[in-house]
Amino acid sequence: MRNEDEQIEGLLRGGVGDWADEQVSSPTEFEDLDFHDFFSVTPDQVAQHVLRVGFPIGVVWAPGQPMEEKDDRYVVEPSGAIWKVYYTQRGCEQDCVNFATREAAVFDVVMRVFESAWVMLGHRYWHAHHPELLCMPAFGVPWPRPKAPASQGSLRM
């Protein structure tokens, strides 16, 4: 597992699937790996990092970044006395939520990034180890049973 600074960079720059792929020896290895095999940082750590240094150009657009980088990204921006967080695609705001403080808005967008990475890095593990589940557990909810490598012939019910 990479160090905390590299993990934060991996989450915020975008392309988390490619970032994780660089760390495995074969694509089939993803069946036995999930989010926690790549990330130990917490949403609080990432939010505090962002509040100190800001967002890099990547998965989140924030004030001060080039406007041409705003589309197809999460956005956190002030709007009058509030802070808005949403996803923008082709200029349309989706899933917009308003916050009274920048800190709350940053935490919300960081959670959205974590949830996206959770799905990206956990879907193959889910299909290999938990076919009985109709959907993946939400970010932060533990898997229902301990991990067992799919290659060891784990029983699937």
Secondary structure, DSSP 8 states (H G I E B T S, - for coil): ---HHHHHHHHHHS-HHHHHHTT-SSGGGGGG--GGGT----HHHHHHHHHHH---SSSEE-TTS-GGG-TTEEEEEEETTEEEEEEEETTEEEEEEEESSHHHHHHHHHHHHHHHHHHHHHHHHHHHH-TT-SS---TTS--SS----GGGT----
